[in-house]
């Protein structure tokens, strides 16, 4: 059984989680060009290696960030997501 650590609920079976894609810091909607906004919305990096991704623990609907190695599918670490409306990313580097 594969286990993932939820920052809120602790270690849980991976079947309780859903991945929603790569975490990319949102550009300022007031200052970004249409082309850059389009790229932010529709294009993924598809990196082979470690990526930050949005995940949700579906039973509690808790959203967080996970670092996952896309080649090995190993979850390296998890942490709370940035606060909604935040102008700066609070995700550890």
C-alpha positions, 0 to 999 in steps of 0.5 A: 500500500502506497502512503502519502503524508497529508499536512493536515491529516497525517499519513493516508492511503494514496487512494484518498488523494487527487493530483491537480497538476503542477504548482506554478505561481500565478502572474499578476492578472493586472500586469501580465500580457495575454500571451503570458496569461494564456501560457500560464493557463494552458501549458505544462512544463512536463519536467522529468524530475522533481516538480511541485504539484497541487494535491487534494485529500478528497475526504477532507477537501484539504488542498496542499503542495507535494514535491514528487519525482515524475520519473520514480513517482516518489512523493518527496515532501508535502506542505500547506498550500499558499493562502488564497489571494496571497501576493507572494508564494509561501511555498518553501523553495 
